[in-house]
């Protein structure tokens, strides 16, 4: 893991004291809420329906056990005993008191964490593949590059006041586990003719105008990558709309001028940026990369797993993924128990996961964009002990990528922007499909729910997506089919008129029954949908 140097620490410490003074002035009435709002947003503090919400940055989803324990401590001391892991690999606390916020940030700073640029019209948390450094299929470890981008983008003087928020994802595998092309900039690290570089996609995003990012550059050498990203953002900063919040994202700019014209302007800007010398020397990348060296794997660790316990066997088959090191595996911890709130974990559960990471996974955890937790480097010989501990804590639900592994935003239960509730709908769907055999029979089926058009629940990218809207004061749920955030990226299509809370659960059951009747051998839900189209599903739903 990357460790702060004196510059990192001094920046974060200075920001904490600056914000402490700002909060003191707000509480005394020396500044108004309108004056305070941009200051608190710069520190990840939102004013939601019931209380302040603090969003803590987890760069590219990576945490140490020490940091994870601190997150549990914050949940206990300053919140209501839990935290909510988000689709940008961060964590949010929903019940924060304003007077406590500076103390929370000060405690975070002691373990090399902060809430900087988790809000505002700036470059947000750089996200990445939750299996980075451990995946058997990656070309290189994307985390040093994500860290380099984090350092480049933090307090960037040109990009601190962009037309709108800006999100970047970097992966290094042909399998996209980070919804890379649904970001403002998506980067796929790859090798070409023996040289490391990247394919760059620009102009993706969800929200009220969902778009898949077009390819802007088929290959940019690693030594030029930061300059190329700088050029991409400069063109956006120059021409992005600032007169209309709904047309301010880079996806609108790329769409309106066209990918070819945007590409031409980026190349022109890139030629200038390369003269500025912003790309780091090789020694700096090597310094950062050293923090992400492979852990001391045990040579000859046994590759066999005793699967005689049937419940353990089901969990292993569902929740573990191939590791690049023989004798090791990647463990996915589900934060989606049947009837639970997707992405939530109690302080005790957070502490337990930290303990397991320290004992069994080289002191490292990852947050996934699907709101789960990963132990990236686990010996297969330790799996049974890990499963037993997780099972006792309610964290062993074997539902990775199944219909109950739901992505859901906080919705109208917490968010001041939401039009409808997401959490109760997610709970009812999980309970309807609680039977594990039924879930496994349906196979991979990614269901995602948003409580408003801002799409924080990624409903456009769900094999089945649900969008909650306000229809004349009543919560109404639109059903979408056929989306994907993976390498086969696609946007879901609305099936027709919406439903009430119970009606949308019934509609999903009709959709899954139709899939089972139409599927061919080996087809996932999304494969069948693409083959037969939307009409058989609409007929089943609406008659």
N, C-alpha and C positions, 0 to 999 in steps of 0.2 A: 504493500500500500504506500501511496505517496505520503510523505511527512512534511509538515510545514518547516520552512526555513525561517530565519529571523525576519525576513521581509513579509512573508505570509502572516506570521503571528502579529507583527506590529500593525499591519493593515487591519486585521480583524479586531485587535484590541482597541485601536483608535476609533473604529466604527462603533464599537460598543459604548465607549464613553461619550461619543458624539450623540448617539441616540438616547443615552441616559439623560443628557441635558435637554434634548428635545421633548422627551416624555415629561420631565419635570416642568418645563414651560407650559406644556399642554394641560397638565393637571392643575397648575396654578391659574390657568386662564390667560396666560401671557400671549398665547397664540390660539387661534380658532381651529375648529375641526377642519375647515377648508384649507387652512395653512398647514395643518399637521398631516393631512391625508397623504400628500406625495412623500413626506418624510418617512411615515410609517410603512408605506408600500415599498420603499427602497430597502426596508429591513424585514420584508416578508410578513408584515402584520396587516391583516384584513379586518374590517368590521363587518361581521356576518349578522345573521338574523337575531341571535341571542347573546353573542359575546364576540370578543376578538378571536380570530384564528391566526395562529402562527405557523408558517410553512418553513420548515428547516431544510436546507440544501443537503442532499446526499450525492456528491459528484459521481456521475456515472454509476450510481447505485451501490457503491462500495463502502462498507463499514467494518471497523474493528469491533471486537467484543467490548472494549472499553467505551467506545462511542455508543454502542448499542445499550450498554448498561446505563449510560447517561440519559439516553432517550427514555428508558424505563423510569428513571428517577424523575425526569421532568413530568412524565405522565402522572406519577404519584403526587408530586409536590405541588404542581401548578395547574394540572388539568383534573379530569375526573377518573383517572386511573387507566387511561388507554391512549393510544395514538392511531392515526389513520395513514396507512401507506398509500401513496398516490401513483398515478400512471406516468409521472415524470421521475419515478424512483426516489421521491422525497418522502417526508413524513409531515403530517399536519396535526396540530392540536386545536381542538374546536372550542375550548372553554377557558381562554386565557384572560387574565385581568391586566389591564393596561399598566398598572403600577408594577406588575411582576415582569413585564417583557424585558427590560434591561438586565435584570438579574438572570433570566433564562439565557439571554445572549451571552452574558459573561460566563455562565457555566458551560455553554457550548464551546466558547473560545478556548477553554482549558483542555478540551479534547479535540482541538483542531476542527471545529465545526462552526457554522454560521447560518444566517438566513439571507445573505446578500444576494441580490438579483434573483430571488424566487418570486418576484413580482415586478411590475413596471414595464415600460416600453424599452426593454434592453434584451441582451442575450441571456436567456434563462439557463437553468441547469443543463449541462451537456449530458445527454443520455446515451446509453450504449447497451451492448449485449450482456445480459446478466450472467452468461457463461464465459465471459471473456477471460482468456488466460488458461482456461481449463477445457474448452470445447475441442473435440476431436477434429472438427471440420474447419477451424479457422486458419487463415493464411498467416496472420500475425496477431499479437495481442493488441487490441485497439485501445486499451486503457492508457498507455503513455501518450497516445495522440489525443485522447479525450482530455487528459490532464494538461497537455500543452495548450489545447483550445480553451480550457478553463482559465489558465493563466493569461492567455492572450485577451480573452473577452472580459475579464474582471476589471471593472472601472475603465473600460476602453473609452478614451475621451470622445471619440467620434460616435460611438454606438451606445451611449448611455441614455440617449433620448431619441430612439428610433421612432418611425411613424407608428409602430405597434410592437407588441411583444414578439420575440424571435426565438425559435427552438431549433436546435441542432442535434442530430443523432449520428453516431459513427459505429459501424459494424465492420467485421473482417471475415465474414463467412458467407457462402452462397445462400444459406438459410437465414432469412431476416427475422430475428427475434425481437426487434426494437421498433417495428413499424416505421422503418427509416424513410420510406418515400411519402409518408404523411407528415413530414416535418418541413419547416421552412427551408432548411438545407439538410439533405441526407447524404452521407458519405459512406461509400463501401471501399474499404482498403483491399487492394488486390495486387497481384504481381503480373507484370507484362514484360516479356523478354528478359526475365530474370531481375527485373527492377521493381521495387516497391513503390506504389503510388495509390491513387484513388480515383474512383468514378464518382462524379458529383451530380446530385440531383437538386434542383432548386424550384420552390414554388408549390410544395405540398401543404396540406393542412386540412383541418376539419371545420367545425363551426357551421355557420349558416350557409357557407359556400364551400363545400368540400371539394378538394382537388388532389389529384395524384401528381407528385412532382415529376416534371419531365427531366430527362437526362440533358444536362448542360455541358458536361465535359466527360468524354469517355475515358480519359486518363490524364491525370496531372501528377507529375513526379512528387515523391514525398518531400523533396527539398524545396518545392514550390507551393506546398499545400496551404500554408497560412497566408501567403501573399494572394493566392487565388480566392480564398475565403474572404479576405479583406476586400478584394475587388468586387466580389458578389454583394457584399454588404454596402459598399460605397455606392454602387449603382442604385440599390434599393433606398438608401438613405437620401440620395439626391432626388429621386423621382417618386418615391412612395407617397401615397395620398395622406395628407395630414388634415384635410378638411372634412373627412367622413370616416368615422371609426369603423364602419362596416366594410369599407373598401381600402383599408390601410395596410392589410397584410401583404407580404411579398407575392403571395399566390395571385393576388389581383393584378399586380404590376406585370408579372410574367404572362398572365393570361391576356391582358389588354394589349401589350406591345408585341406579344408573341415570343416563344422560346428562342427563335432565331435572332431576333433583334436584341433580346436580353443577352444572349450569348455573345453577340458582336460587341455590345457595350462592355461586357465583363472582360472580354479579351483585350479591348482597348485600354481599359482601366488597369488590367493586370500588367500590361507592358510598362505602365508608369509605376505601379506599386512595387514591382521587382527592383526598381532603382532605389527604393527606400531602405532596403536591408532589414526588413522585419522578420524574415525567416531565421529561425534560431541556428546557431552553429551546431555542427554535429555533436560537439561535446555537451551541449545543453540537453539535447534529446537523449544522449547516452546517460546523463546524470538522472534525468527523470525515469528513463527505462529501468535503471538499476533498482528503483523502488518496487518494480513489478516483476522482479526475477522470480522464476519458479521456486516454490517452496521445496524443502528438503524431503522429497518423496522417499518412501521406504522402498529400496530396490528389492524386487522379488516378493512384494506383498501378494498374498494369495488372491487369485482372481475368481475363486468359486464362492458362492453364497449358499448357505443352508436355507432352503426355502420350504422346509417341512411344515412350518407354521403357516396355515392357509391365509390368515389375515395379513401376516407379514409379507407373504408372497404377493398378494394383491397390491400392497403399498409399494413394494419394490418395483413391480412392473409399471405402476402408474407414475411414481414420483421421482424415479432416478433416470439419469441421462448418461450416455456414454462419455467417458473422460479420456483425455489424450494419454494419460499415464496408466499402464496396466496395474490392476489391483486397486484402482480408485474409481470413484463415481461422483457424479454431481447430484445433490439431493435438493429437491424442491419441497419446501414446507408450505402447505396450503393454509391461507388465511381465509378460507371459504367454507367453514363448517355449515352443514345444513341448518338453515334458520338463523345464521349469523349475519353480521354486517360485513360485506366484502371489503377486505383491506384493513379491517380493524384488528388490533392485538392489544391485550391487556398488558399492564406493566409487568405482571408475573410472567406472562408468555414472552414478552420481549427479553426479560432477564434470562429465562430458560434458553432461548435461542442464542443469546450471547454466551452463556455457559457452554452450550454444545459446540459453538464455533471455536471457543478457546480450547476445548478439550479434543475436538475431533476434526477441525477444519482449518488448522493453521491460523486460528485467530481472525477469520475473515468471514463476512456475510455479504450478500447482495440483495438489494431490493429489485424486484422485477416490474416492468411496465404493466404487467397483469395483476399487480397488487399482491404478490406473494413474496416469500423470502427464499433465498438459495444458500446452501452450504456448498461452496464450489469444489472443495478438495477433501473428500471423505474416503477413507479406506473401506473397502467392501467388508472387511472383517469387523468394522465398527457399526455396520448398519443396524443390526438387531438392537443394540443398546440405544442407538439414536431413536429408532422407531418406538421402542418402549417408553422412552422419556417424552417423546412428542405425543404419543397416544394418551398418556396419563394427563397431559396438559390440553387436550382437545385440539391438537395441531397435526393430527395424522390422517385427515380426510384424504382418501386416495382419488382425487378428482381432477388432476391436472389436465387442462384442455377439454374437459367434459362439460356438459351443459350447466352443471352447478358451479363451475369455476368462473363465476360471473365477474366482469368488470363493471363497477357502478360508481358514479359520482356521489357526493353526499346529498345532492338534491335539495328539495324544499325543507327537509328536516333541519338543515343548517345554512344553506347558501342563500344569500340575498338576491342572487341573480336567477335562481331556479324558478320554473313555472309549475313543477310537479315533483312529487316524491319519487326517489329511485330506490331507496333502501327497502321499503315494504314490498315493492314489486319483485326485487331480487330475492327476498326471503320467500315469497309465495311461490316463485318459480322453482327455487331450490327444493322447497318442501313438496311441490307437485311431482318433481322428478327425483325424490330422495332415494328411491331404490337403486342401489349401486349397479345391480345387474342390468337394469334398464338403461342407466347412463352409459355403461360400457357397450351395450348393444347399439346405442346411437353413435358411439365413437366420438371422434374429434368434432366438437361443435362449440364454437366460441360465441358466447352470448354477451352483449354489452349494452349498458343502459345509461342514458343521459337524462337529467332532469330539466334540461333546457337546450336551446339551439347552439349554445357554446360548445357542446359536445365533449365535455371533460370526461365522459364515460366512453368515448370513442365509438358511439353507436353506428356511425357510418362504416366502420371497419369490422363490424361483427358479422359472422356467418348469419346470425340473427341479431338484429339491432332494435332497440326500443328507444324512442324519443318521447319524453313527456312534454306536453304543451298545455297552455291555458286556453280552453275554449269557453268563452263567456263565463268565466269564473269557475269552471269545472276542470279538474285534471283529466287530460285525454292523452292516450298513449298510441303513437303511430308505430307500426311494425315495418321493419325493413329487412330485406333478405339479400344474401349474396355478397356481403362485404368481406374484405380480408385485409389485414395489416401486414401480412407476411410477404414473402418474395413473389407470391401470385397476387399481388395487391389489386384490390378492386373496391368500389364503393357500393354499398347496399342501396336497393331501390325500395321505395315505399309501396306497400302492397295495396293500399286503399284507405278507406275511412278508418279512423282510430277507434280506440276501445276505452272502457273504464278499466280500473285496476284488475278486477277479476276477469273481465273479458279478454284482456291481452294475454293472461295466463292460459285461458282456454284456447285462444288463437294459436299460441305457440304449440300446444299439444296437438292441434290439428295439423300444423306444419310438420311436426316431427312424425306423426302418423303417416302423412303423405310421403315424406322422405322414405320411410321404411317400406312403403308399398312400391316405390318407384326405383329404389337404388339398385345398382348392379354390384357385383362382387368387387370389394375393395374400395368402393366409393365413399368418400366423406360426404357429409351433408352438402358442403359447398360445391363438390364435384357434381353431384346429382342435380343441384339447382342450376348449374351452368349448362348441363346437358339438356335438361327438359325445359328450362325457362321458368318464368314466374307464374304463368297461367294456371298450371295444375294446383299450385299452392293457393292462389287467389280463389279458385273454384272451391277448394276445401274450406277456406276461411269464411267466404261470404256466400257460398252456395249459388 
